[in-house]
Amino acid sequence: MEALYTYFYKTPIGYLCIEANDDVVHGINFLDGIEHPPEAKVPEKYPVVLEQILKELDAYFSGRRLVFETPFDQNGTVFQKEVWSRLVQIPFGKTISYLDLAKQLGDTKVIRAAASANGKNHLAIVVPCHRVIGSKNDLVGYAGGLWRKRWLLEHEQKFTHGVQTLF
């Protein structure tokens, strides 16, 4: 059985729990209501993939990284993986609606299924589900909380277009 490493990463909007093995990142999820992360068994040396994602997250939060290159993988259905692959294509600082996402998938009738798959994403920020908004340009649905979604979108806008407020 392959080792799974857990790392708690402090961001400006709370802790992320990052899970990775020696080859890929499997999960990046916000921890709610935690001022200090739980104690984790710290290995002598983390795998390169974990060190890489930590550097990339540091660069993202300082506005120096627009795209993530760390290998990642998450379990899901064929449809969920297709949705997640579309999310990765949304450029830094841009948003699309759930309807736009459904259209990209080839059928506007899959809008609810696409939204459900979006909500099952377990690679926060790296698979940028926060970049999907409502058809009326409103903030809707985010597992990390709407306040974090707003923060992430405004953070990206700040480095794309200068300081401004979206919502």
Residue, then its C-alpha position, 0 to 999 in steps of 0.5 A: m500500500e502506497a503511503l499517503y501524506t497529509y499536510f496542513y497549509k495555512t492560507p489567508i482564508g484558513y487552513l487547507c488539508i493537502e493529501a498526496n502520495d509519492d506521485v500525485v496530489h489527491g486532495i486539497n480541502f479547506l478546514d472550517g473552524i480550525e485555528h490550529p490544524p490537528e497534529a500530523k505525523v511528520p515524515e523526515k522528508y515529504p515527497v517532491v510532489l508535496e513540496q511542489i504543490l506547497k511552492e505553487l500555492d505560496a506563489y498563487f497566494s502571492g499573485r505569482r502563479l496563474v496555473f498549477e503544474t503539480p500532478f494531481d488525481q482525484n477519484g470520480t466518475v467519467f462525467q465528473k472527471e470531464v467536468w473537472s478537466r473543463l474547470v482547469q481550462i478556466p483562465f486565472g481571473k476569469t469566470i464562467s457560469y454553470l450554464d456555460l459549463a453545461k454548454q461546454l459539455g455539449d448539453t444545457k440539460v446537464i447543468r445540475a449534474a455539472a454543478s453537482a460534479n463541480g461541488k464534488n471537486h476535492l482539489a480546491i484552487v488547483v481545480p478552480c471550481h471557485r471560478v464557476i458562478g451563477s448565470k446572473n453573475d452571482l456567487v452560488g455554491y462553494a464547498g469552502g463557503l461563499w466568503r472564500k469563493r468571493w475572496l479567491l475571485e477578488h484575489e485573482q482579479k486583483f492580479t489580473h486587472g488591478v485592485q477592484t471588487l467584483f461583488 
